[in-house]
């Protein structure tokens, strides 16, 4: 299956403003690339690229005063198969975990393990460690938190999501991550494109998505507490401890976001790009 993915962001800047964009598909999907999802700016400005501490591809630039747009449009091949699963995957003892996974056991900006530890063990401590425990966490988050674009809040943390029982996909991810870490399962935050290919219509407006990866049985596995099902055509852009590590754009000055579009569709189909509100 060939999938066209891309985005368009339009800003208005009051003055020349440094900006970092994290919008290209992750290098782990490089082998599936058919048409490169290069970042294009309007007006054109010099750009620099680098990898951050988590290996994510970042683009650095200075946006001029006035209207400024960033866009990308690429085509990637996808197997069309749902996210892999392994119900028998076991949970490692902390002392046996690879060193590089240990950072994903710690609390972070949006995932306050210190505040949620007692509740996590109360809810999930008696469930078999491993896949079943992670699935129970995702089931709980999915069933407890109400999804509502109008309730998006860039400062909402995992403990606040549990208390308010509402949010958007980043909030679902943060709460599931925090619970996993509390019960000693390394968990990291992912953002990227998630298609609605094969999903019942009507499809919601295009947007970026957030999900999680957990470390079980020697590898990382995808879980999606927002949708709570295996999905097809999922394209990672960036991963980190939580959303603070992977902002799609980071601006260093006042600005207004004037337009935001995201598309993920089978290549060649004459589908209308969906408008989105720019919230995860």
DRENMAR-691370 format. One record per residue: residue in one letter; x, y, z of N, C-alpha, C, CB in turn. Coordinates in pm, whole numbers, padded with zeros to 5 digits, always signed. Glycine has a CB too. Layout:
N
aXYZXYZXYZXYZ ...
This chain:
280
x+00084-00119+00000+00000+00000+00000+00088+00125+00000-00096+00000+00123 x+00051+00221-00085+00122+00348-00092+00040+00454-00020+00151+00389-00240 x+00105+00527+00071+00033+00623+00154+00096+00761+00137+00033+00580+00302 x+00012+00859+00104+00058+00998+00096+00035+01066+00231-00016+01076-00018 x+00141+01125+00284+00130+01192+00413+00194+01330+00403+00195+01109+00526 x+00143+01422+00478+00201+01556+00477+00126+01650+00567+00204+01611+00337 x+00175+01773+00571+00114+01875+00656+00145+02013+00600+00164+01862+00801 x+00066+02109+00645+00088+02249+00608+00054+02334+00729+00002+02291+00484 x+00149+02415+00773+00131+02504+00887+00157+02647+00842+00226+02464+01005 x+00066+02737+00874+00079+02876+00834+00078+02965+00958-00035+02917+00738 x+00178+03054+00964+00196+03141+01080+00196+03287+01039+00326+03106+01153 x+00178+03370+01140+00208+03513+01126+00302+03552+01239+00076+03600+01128 x+00420+03602+01202+00522+03641+01300+00533+03793+01306+00659+03578+01264 x+00548+03844+01428+00561+03988+01448+00701+04038+01417+00524+04026+01590 x+00798+03947+01422+00939+03983+01401+01013+03858+01356+01003+04043+01531 x+01133+03869+01301+01211+03748+01269+01225+03660+01393+01350+03787+01213 x+01193+03532+01379+01180+03444+01495+01243+03308+01469+01032+03427+01532 x+01336+03265+01554+01390+03129+01540+01280+03025+01559+01504+03105+01642 x+01294+02915+01486+01193+02809+01488+01262+02675+01466+01084+02834+01380 x+01218+02574+01539+01264+02436+01519+01142+02352+01484+01338+02380+01646 x+01150+02280+01373+01041+02193+01329+01083+02048+01340+00999+02227+01184 x+00990+01964+01383+01010+01820+01393+00893+01756+01320+01019+01772+01545 x+00901+01754+01187+00786+01718+01104+00814+01607+01003+00737+01838+01031 x+00939+01569+00988+00972+01463+00892+00950+01326+00954+01118+01477+00844 x+00909+01230+00871+00890+01093+00918+01022+01038+00972+00835+01003+00805 x+01015+00964+01079+01131+00910+01151+01218+00823+01059+01085+00829+01272 x+01348+00824+01085+01440+00751+00998+01414+00601+00996+01583+00776+01041 x+01343+00550+01096+01313+00407+01099+01223+00365+00983+01247+00370+01230 x+01157+00461+00916+01074+00431+00799+01143+00471+00670+00939+00502+00810 x+01272+00501+00675+01344+00547+00556+01337+00444+00443+01489+00577+00590 x+01341+00316+00479+01337+00212+00377+01204+00204+00305+01367+00079+00438 x+01101+00269+00359+00969+00268+00297+00943+00393+00212+00862+00256+00403 x+01043+00479+00203+01027+00607+00135+01017+00588-00016+01143+00701+00169 x+00915+00650-00076+00902+00652-00221+00917+00795-00274+00766+00594-00263 x+00857+00890-00207+00874+01032-00240+00909+01105-00112+00744+01092-00307 x+01025+01169-00109+01075+01230+00014+00983+01339+00065+01214+01287-00008 x+00961+01341+00196+00876+01441+00259+00959+01563+00301+00803+01380+00382 x+01025+01624+00203+01108+01741+00232+01024+01853+00292+01179+01789+00104 x+01084+01927+00385+01018+02046+00436+01039+02161+00338+01073+02084+00577 x+00932+02232+00308+00935+02346+00218+00881+02466+00294+00852+02319+00087 x+00951+02580+00284+00903+02700+00351+00866+02807+00248+01011+02755+00447 x+00771+02890+00287+00729+03001+00201+00707+03125+00288+00598+02966+00121 x+00791+03230+00270+00901+03237+00173+01016+03143+00211+00952+03380+00161 x+01101+03117+00113+01215+03028+00135+01315+03092+00230+01282+02994+00002 x+01366+03012+00325+01468+03058+00419+01575+02951+00432+01406+03092+00559 x+01696+02987+00475+01799+02885+00498+01756+02792+00613+01936+02952+00531 x+01785+02664+00599+01752+02568+00705+01874+02484+00739+01633+02478+00663 x+01879+02438+00862+01981+02345+00909+01913+02225+00971+02078+02412+01011 x+01973+02107+00955+01916+01986+01012+02011+01924+01114+01885+01885+00902 x+01955+01861+01215+02035+01791+01316+01948+01686+01383+02092+01891+01421 x+02012+01594+01454+01940+01494+01533+01947+01534+01681+01999+01350+01511 x+01834+01524+01750+01833+01556+01891+01882+01436+01973+01693+01598+01936 x+01875+01447+02105+01926+01342+02192+01852+01211+02183+01924+01388+02331 x+01732+01210+02123+01655+01087+02107+01663+01033+01964+01509+01111+02145 x+01744+01097+01881+01760+01053+01743+01657+01108+01646+01755+00906+01738 x+01573+01201+01693+01472+01260+01606+01534+01362+01511+01361+01326+01689 x+01480+01372+01390+01531+01464+01288+01465+01600+01305+01505+01408+01146 x+01547+01703+01327+01498+01837+01354+01546+01934+01246+01543+01885+01492 x+01466+02034+01217+01500+02137+01118+01495+02273+01184+01405+02131+00995 x+01605+02344+01171+01621+02474+01237+01621+02586+01133+01752+02477+01321 x+01553+02696+01166+01542+02808+01071+01507+02934+01147+01436+02779+00961 x+01508+03046+01077+01458+03173+01131+01345+03219+01039+01572+03282+01141 x+01225+03225+01096+01109+03270+01018+01111+03422+01008+00975+03220+01082 x+01083+03478+00892+01080+03624+00879+00952+03681+00938+01093+03664+00731 x+00951+03810+00958+00829+03877+01004+00722+03866+00896+00856+04025+01039 x+00597+03854+00940+00486+03844+00846+00437+03701+00830+00526+03899+00711 x+00372+03672+00719+00318+03539+00695+00430+03442+00657+00211+03544+00584 x+00422+03322+00712+00525+03221+00690+00459+03085+00694+00641+03232+00796 x+00495+02998+00600+00435+02865+00592+00543+02757+00586+00344+02855+00469 x+00513+02644+00647+00597+02524+00641+00509+02411+00594+00663+02491+00782 x+00559+02332+00499+00480+02220+00450+00569+02102+00414+00396+02262+00329 x+00509+01985+00409+00577+01865+00360+00474+01777+00292+00649+01789+00477 x+00521+01692+00201+00431+01603+00130+00514+01486+00079+00357+01677+00012 x+00489+01368+00132+00569+01252+00093+00482+01131+00065+00669+01220+00201 x+00541+01030+00005+00473+00904-00019+00558+00792+00040+00447+00880-00172 x+00495+00707+00121+00563+00596+00185+00487+00468+00157+00577+00620+00337 x+00562+00361+00148+00500+00229+00136+00468+00174+00274+00592+00132+00058 x+00358+00104+00284+00319+00044+00411+00264-00096+00384+00213+00131+00486 x+00289-00187+00475+00246-00326+00455+00095-00341+00458+00308-00414+00561 x+00025-00243+00518-00119-00256+00534-00158-00347+00649-00179-00307+00408 x-00056-00399+00720-00082-00485+00834-00099-00401+00961+00032-00587+00851 x-00179-00447+01056-00195-00372+01180-00070-00376+01265-00313-00426+01259 x-00065-00289+01365+00047-00286+01458+00073-00427+01511+00019-00188+01576 x+00201-00468+01519+00230-00604+01568+00191-00621+01714+00379-00635+01551 x+00164-00744+01752+00129-00772+01891+00188-00904+01935-00023-00773+01909 x+00204-00920+02067+00259-01042+02124+00205-01058+02265+00415-01040+02123 x+00087-01116+02280+00026-01127+02413+00109-01201+02516-00105-01195+02400 x+00208-01277+02471+00294-01350+02565+00418-01271+02605+00336-01481+02504 x+00435-01150+02552+00556-01072+02582+00567-01048+02733+00554-00937+02507 x+00685-01073+02785+00705-01067+02930+00762-00933+02973+00797-01179+02975 x+00742-00900+03097+00799-00780+03157+00934-00813+03219+00703-00720+03263 x+01033-00729+03194+01166-00749+03251+01171-00704+03395+01271-00675+03169 x+01255-00768+03474+01290-00712+03604+01373-00585+03580+01369-00815+03692 x+01359-00488+03668+01430-00361+03648+01580-00385+03635+01402-00265+03765 x+01635-00474+03717+01779-00498+03714+01826-00564+03584+01819-00585+03831 x+01734-00616+03504+01770-00680+03378+01746-00591+03256+01691-00808+03363 x+01692-00473+03276+01661-00385+03163+01789-00329+03100+01569-00271+03208 x+01793-00312+02969+01907-00244+02905+01920-00101+02959+01890-00241+02751 x+02044-00054+02970+02068+00078+03027+01989+00187+02957+02216+00109+03022 x+01979+00177+02824+01917+00285+02748+01766+00295+02772+01943+00266+02602 x+01706+00195+02833+01562+00202+02860+01531+00265+02995+01503+00064+02854 x+01630+00279+03082+01602+00320+03219+01548+00462+03229+01727+00310+03302 x+01586+00549+03136+01536+00687+03139+01384+00688+03121+01603+00772+03028 x+01330+00584+03058+01187+00579+03033+01110+00512+03148+01160+00504+02904 x+01177+00497+03262+01111+00459+03387+01091+00580+03478+01191+00352+03459 x+01156+00690+03445+01157+00806+03533+01039+00899+03505+01289+00882+03519 x+01003+00977+03606+00903+01080+03587+00953+01186+03491+00864+01142+03720 x+00860+01257+03427+00897+01362+03332+00793+01474+03340+00908+01306+03188 x+00809+01574+03255+00727+01696+03264+00578+01667+03273+00754+01783+03144 x+00527+01578+03190+00384+01552+03186+00345+01418+03250+00336+01555+03044 x+00441+01343+03297+00415+01208+03351+00470+01199+03493+00479+01098+03260 x+00388+01236+03591+00435+01247+03730+00421+01112+03801+00357+01357+03806 x+00523+01031+03789+00519+00899+03851+00507+00907+04002+00642+00820+03813 x+00562+01012+04062+00554+01024+04208+00410+01042+04256+00640+01141+04256 x+00328+01109+04178+00190+01134+04217+00097+01017+04185+00139+01259+04149 x+00138+00933+04092+00048+00828+04043+00089+00687+04083+00039+00836+03895 x+00200+00673+04153+00253+00540+04183+00156+00456+04266+00384+00552+04256 x+00102+00511+04373+00013+00434+04459-00111+00388+04383-00029+00516+04581 x-00167+00478+04302-00286+00444+04225-00255+00338+04120-00345+00568+04159 x-00137+00349+04058-00099+00251+03957-00089+00111+04017+00035+00290+03892 x-00024+00100+04130-00010-00032+04192-00144-00084+04242+00091-00027+04306 x-00231+00006+04289-00364-00036+04333-00445-00092+04217-00439+00081+04398 x-00438-00026+04103-00518-00066+03987-00460-00184+03912-00532+00050+03894 x-00326-00190+03901-00265-00284+03807-00165-00380+03871-00198-00209+03698 x-00142-00366+04001-00040-00448+04066-00071-00596+04068-00021-00401+04205 x-00199-00633+04063-00236-00774+04069-00254-00837+03931-00363-00790+04149 x-00229-00761+03827-00241-00814+03690-00108-00873+03648-00286-00702+03591 x-00112-00983+03573+00012-01049+03531+00104-00949+03463-00019-01166+03435 x+00231-00943+03505+00325-00847+03444+00351-00883+03299+00457-00843+03522 x+00367-00778+03218+00392-00800+03076+00280-00741+02993+00407-00949+03045 x+00253-00806+02879+00154-00754+02784+00018-00732+02848+00140-00851+02666 x-00027-00826+02929-00158-00815+02991-00169-00691+03079-00188-00940+03073 x-00063-00660+03149-00063-00542+03237-00071-00413+03155+00062-00541+03326 x+00008-00405+03047+00003-00285+02962-00135-00271+02899+00112-00292+02851 x-00191-00384+02852-00323-00375+02791-00428-00332+02892-00362-00510+02730 x-00415-00378+03016-00508-00335+03120-00497-00185+03146-00482-00412+03250 x-00376-00132+03141-00355+00012+03158-00422+00088+03044-00205+00046+03164 x-00401+00042+02921-00461+00109+02806-00613+00099+02810-00409+00049+02675 x-00665-00017+02851-00810-00031+02864-00866+00070+02963-00846-00174+02908 x-00798+00082+03077-00845+00174+03181-00843+00318+03130-00757+00162+03307 x-00733+00359+03068-00723+00497+03019-00828+00522+02912-00581+00524+02962 x-00842+00428+02820-00938+00445+02711-01081+00457+02765-00929+00328+02614 x-01114+00377+02866-01249+00374+02919-01277+00488+03017-01275+00243+02986 x-01173+00543+03077-01190+00643+03182-01187+00785+03130-01085+00625+03285 x-01103+00811+03029-01083+00947+02979-01173+00971+02858-00934+00972+02942 x-01243+01082+02858-01329+01118+02746-01250+01201+02646-01454+01195+02794 x-01252+01161+02519-01180+01235+02415-01263+01354+02372-01148+01144+02295 x-01200+01473+02370-01272+01595+02333-01173+01699+02285-01356+01649+02452 x-01173+01728+02153-01083+01830+02099-01099+01964+02171-01109+01848+01950 x-01220+01995+02210-01246+02126+02271-01187+02136+02411-01395+02152+02276 x-01141+02024+02466-01081+02025+02599-00928+02017+02593-01135+01909+02682 x-00870+02044+02478-00724+02041+02466-00661+02146+02558-00681+02064+02320 x-00552+02108+02623-00482+02197+02715-00334+02161+02711-00540+02186+02862 x-00253+02253+02663-00110+02224+02643-00035+02199+02774-00045+02338+02569 x-00093+02235+02887-00023+02217+03015-00078+02102+03097-00029+02344+03095 x-00177+02029+03049-00238+01922+03127-00141+01806+03145-00368+01872+03060 x-00126+01760+03267-00036+01649+03299-00116+01520+03314+00043+01679+03428 x-00043+01411+03335-00109+01281+03351-00200+01279+03472-00005+01170+03362 x-00154+01331+03585-00238+01330+03705-00361+01418+03687-00157+01377+03827 x-00348+01528+03615-00463+01613+03588-00562+01545+03494-00418+01747+03528 x-00509+01470+03396-00596+01394+03308-00678+01293+03387-00515+01323+03200 x-00615+01225+03482-00687+01128+03563-00795+01197+03646-00591+01052+03655 x-00762+01313+03700-00858+01385+03784-00974+01442+03702-00788+01498+03859 x-00942+01497+03583-01044+01562+03501-01119+01464+03411-00981+01670+03416 x-01052+01351+03380-01111+01246+03297-01155+01297+03161-01229+01185+03368 x-01071+01379+03101-01098+01431+02968-00965+01470+02905-01196+01552+02972 x-00963+01483+02774-00841+01526+02707-00838+01484+02562-00721+01471+02779 x-00719+01497+02503-00696+01457+02365-00589+01349+02364-00654+01579+02277 x-00545+01305+02247-00465+01183+02243-00333+01196+02319-00438+01146+02100 x-00276+01316+02325-00152+01330+02403-00178+01305+02551-00093+01471+02384 x-00298+01341+02599-00331+01319+02740-00351+01170+02768-00458+01397+02778 x-00417+01099+02676-00428+00954+02689-00289+00891+02698-00507+00894+02570 x-00201+00935+02609-00065+00879+02607+00010+00908+02735+00013+00934+02488 x+00003+01031+02784+00076+01067+02906+00029+00986+03026+00059+01215+02935 x-00101+00966+03039-00151+00890+03154-00109+00744+03145-00303+00900+03163 x-00118+00685+03026-00076+00546+03010+00074+00531+03035-00111+00494+02870 x+00153+00624+02986+00298+00621+03008+00329+00627+03157+00367+00737+02934 x+00266+00720+03226+00294+00736+03369+00259+00608+03446+00215+00855+03427 x+00144+00549+03417+00106+00425+03484+00205+00313+03454-00035+00382+03441 x+00247+00300+03328+00344+00196+03292+00475+00215+03368+00371+00197+03141 x+00523+00336+03373+00649+00361+03444+00635+00330+03593+00693+00506+03424 x+00519+00363+03649+00498+00337+03791+00509+00189+03824+00362+00389+03834 x+00469+00103+03733+00476-00042+03757+00597-00103+03687+00347-00111+03711 x+00699-00018+03663+00832-00063+03619+00839-00113+03475+00880-00172+03710 x+00755-00057+03390+00761-00088+03247+00809+00035+03172+00622-00137+03194 x+00927+00032+03109+00973+00148+03033+00870+00186+02927+01109+00120+02967 x+00842+00315+02919+00739+00361+02825+00779+00497+02771+00600+00368+02893 x+00760+00518+02641+00798+00645+02579+00685+00698+02491+00926+00628+02497 x+00689+00828+02471+00586+00901+02398+00621+00908+02250+00568+01044+02456 x+00521+00887+02165+00542+00891+02020+00441+00987+01957+00529+00751+01958 x+00484+01057+01854+00394+01141+01777+00419+01117+01629+00412+01291+01812 x+00314+01129+01549+00331+01104+01407+00198+01105+01335+00403+00973+01383 x+00198+01039+01219+00078+01029+01136+00010+00896+01161+00114+01045+00985 x-00123+00898+01171-00201+00776+01183-00318+00785+01086-00251+00753+01329 x-00322+00696+00989-00425+00704+00886-00557+00648+00937-00381+00629+00760 x-00665+00683+00865-00796+00624+00888-00830+00522+00780-00904+00733+00893 x-00727+00479+00708-00750+00380+00602-00808+00254+00664-00618+00348+00525 x-00920+00210+00610-00985+00090+00661-01077+00113+00779-00883-00007+00698 x-01080+00235+00832-01166+00266+00945-01304+00311+00896-01103+00375+01034 x-01409+00285+00974-01544+00325+00932-01553+00477+00913-01648+00279+01036 x-01626+00518+00813-01651+00659+00791-01772+00704+00874-01672+00689+00641 x-01789+00833+00900-01704+00943+00852-01575+00953+00931-01779+01076+00860 x-01468+00991+00862-01339+01008+00927-01329+01148+00987-01224+00983+00829 x-01263+01160+01102-01245+01293+01161-01147+01375+01078-01196+01282+01306 x-01139+01506+01101-01041+01589+01029-00899+01537+01054-01052+01736+01073 x-00812+01554+00953-00674+01510+00966-00602+01581+01080-00600+01531+00837 x-00517+01508+01150-00439+01565+01259-00320+01473+01286-00526+01584+01388 x-00223+01523+01358-00118+01437+01409-00174+01356+01525+00006+01519+01453 x-00111+01243+01554-00158+01155+01660-00047+01133+01763-00206+01019+01602 x-00087+01086+01880+00008+01048+01984-00024+00907+02030+00004+01147+02105 x+00080+00827+02053+00065+00692+02105+00185+00661+02193+00051+00587+01991 x+00199+00539+02238+00310+00506+02326+00383+00382+02275+00260+00483+02470 x+00506+00364+02320+00581+00241+02301+00628+00192+02437+00702+00262+02204 x+00616+00062+02460+00661+00004+02586+00765-00103+02557+00542-00056+02666 x+00855-00123+02652+00963-00220+02634+00927-00349+02707+01098-00163+02686 x+00901-00454+02628+00869-00585+02680+00944-00690+02600+00716-00611+02675 x+00994-00791+02668+01054-00907+02601+01161-00868+02500+00947-00987+02531 x+01244-00769+02537+01360-00735+02457+01338-00640+02342+01417-00855+02404 x+01216-00581+02328+01193-00488+02219+01080-00391+02257+01158-00564+02088 x+01066-00288+02172+00961-00188+02194+00836-00227+02116+01010-00048+02152 x+00720-00209+02182+00591-00242+02121+00500-00120+02123+00525-00361+02195 x+00420-00104+02017+00324+00006+02007+00196-00028+02082+00293+00038+01858 x+00149+00069+02162+00015+00065+02220-00048+00202+02196+00018+00028+02374 x-00179+00203+02184-00249+00326+02148-00369+00344+02242-00295+00323+01999 x-00350+00405+02359-00460+00415+02455-00576+00500+02406-00410+00472+02584 x-00551+00591+02313-00661+00672+02260-00758+00586+02178-00606+00787+02174 x-00706+00508+02083-00791+00424+01998-00808+00284+02054-00733+00416+01858 x-00708+00238+02129-00711+00108+02198-00737-00007+02102-00816+00109+02307 x-00670-00004+01987-00679-00113+01891-00556-00108+01802-00810-00105+01808 x-00527-00220+01738-00419-00227+01641-00463-00153+01515-00381-00375+01608 x-00381-00062+01466-00416+00018+01349-00312-00001+01239-00427+00167+01387 x-00351+00035+01116-00261+00025+01001-00212+00164+00962-00332-00043+00882 x-00104+00166+00885-00048+00290+00829-00022+00394+00938-00142+00348+00723 x+00062+00355+01032+00107+00444+01139+00250+00485+01107+00097+00375+01281 x+00278+00616+01102+00410+00665+01063+00467+00753+01173+00403+00742+00930 x+00568+00701+01240+00634+00774+01348+00708+00896+01295+00730+00682+01424 x+00695+01009+01365+00775+01128+01339+00883+01143+01446+00686+01254+01334 x+00844+01134+01573+00942+01155+01680+00897+01084+01805+00962+01305+01708 x+00994+01053+01891+00965+00991+02020+01053+01053+02128+00985+00839+02014 x+01004+01050+02252+01079+01105+02365+01014+01064+02495+01089+01258+02356 x+01051+01133+02604+00994+01098+02735+00846+01136+02743+01071+01167+02848 x+00812+01251+02687+00672+01294+02679+00665+01404+02574+00616+01342+02819 x+00550+01472+02565+00531+01571+02459+00628+01687+02467+00391+01623+02463 x+00683+01714+02585+00778+01824+02598+00904+01800+02515+00815+01845+02744 x+00938+01674+02491+01059+01641+02414+01036+01648+02263+01107+01502+02451 x+00911+01644+02219+00886+01629+02076+00780+01727+02024+00843+01487+02045 x+00795+01858+02050+00701+01953+01991+00716+01952+01839+00723+02096+02047 x+00605+01949+01769+00612+01947+01623+00680+02073+01571+00473+01934+01563 x+00650+02187+01631+00725+02310+01606+00749+02379+01740+00648+02404+01508 x+00866+02434+01753+00903+02512+01871+00943+02651+01824+01019+02444+01953 x+00865+02751+01859+00894+02888+01817+00950+02966+01935+00767+02957+01761 x+01039+03059+01906+01109+03135+02010+01075+03283+02000+01261+03113+01999 x+00945+03310+02000+00896+03446+01991+00747+03446+01965+00969+03522+01881 x+00681+03561+01980+00536+03568+01962+00495+03540+01818+00484+03704+02005 x+00383+03469+01801+00333+03437+01668+00189+03390+01679+00420+03329+01600 x+00124+03381+01565-00013+03329+01558-00018+03219+01454-00114+03442+01524 x-00071+03104+01494-00091+02995+01399-00219+03023+01322-00097+02856+01471 x-00208+03046+01191-00322+03087+01108-00387+02971+01034-00277+03192+01009 x-00314+02864+01013-00370+02752+00939-00295+02624+00970-00367+02780+00789 x-00366+02511+00968-00307+02382+01003-00381+02272+00929-00311+02359+01158 x-00310+02197+00843-00369+02083+00772-00277+01963+00785-00395+02118+00623 x-00336+01846+00797-00262+01720+00800-00337+01622+00711-00246+01664+00947 x-00262+01546+00631-00328+01445+00548-00251+01313+00553-00338+01494+00402 x-00327+01206+00555-00276+01070+00551-00378+00989+00472-00253+01009+00696 x-00344+00952+00349-00440+00886+00261-00367+00793+00164-00523+00990+00184 x-00441+00702+00108-00382+00616+00006-00341+00700-00112-00481+00505-00037 x-00218+00684-00158-00166+00764-00268-00246+00738-00394-00017+00734-00292 x-00274+00847-00466-00346+00834-00591-00494+00860-00577-00324+00701-00648 x-00544+00857-00454-00685+00884-00435-00708+01035-00433-00736+00819-00306 x-00811+01077-00499-00842+01220-00511-00930+01261-00393-00913+01251-00646 x-00869+01257-00273-00943+01291-00154-00912+01433-00111-00912+01193-00041 x-01009+01497-00053-00990+01634-00006-00913+01633+00125-01126+01706+00012 x-00811+01718+00136-00734+01727+00257-00824+01780+00368-00610+01818+00238 x-00817+01716+00487-00901+01756+00599-00840+01873+00675-00923+01640+00692 x-00925+01961+00722-00881+02070+00807-00873+02019+00950-00975+02193+00796 x-00776+02069+01025-00762+02029+01165-00740+02151+01250-00647+01928+01184 x-00759+02132+01378-00745+02243+01472-00604+02251+01530-00847+02229+01584 x-00519+02154+01492-00382+02160+01538-00362+02115+01679-00331+02294+01524 x-00456+02032+01731-00439+01982+01867-00419+01833+01862-00560+02018+01955 x-00335+01780+01953-00316+01637+01963-00408+01579+02067-00171+01603+01996 
